[in-house]
């Protein structure tokens, strides 16, 4: 749902997003949403006029 916390939305969809600081500074939870990088711990699900979001987990070799 638009406005929902990304980590909660992922949990409800049975998807695990790695976390670190939970404050947006470490980048462990970065996801790519429609081509834009966001930090899931401090971002919310955006409204999407087309009704479809493309989400990809970012890969960080340190996490």
C-alpha angles and dihedrals in degrees: 000000000000111000094025119130110261094227092053092046090051092048091052089051091050092246120136118218113191115239135194121163098006087215102086099253105099101049096220091129098049115144131177113235116189090333097314124107115231133171106240095208093064103026134079132216108273126225110258119204092206091048093236131100125188110212127185128179112237118234118229115175090211093062 
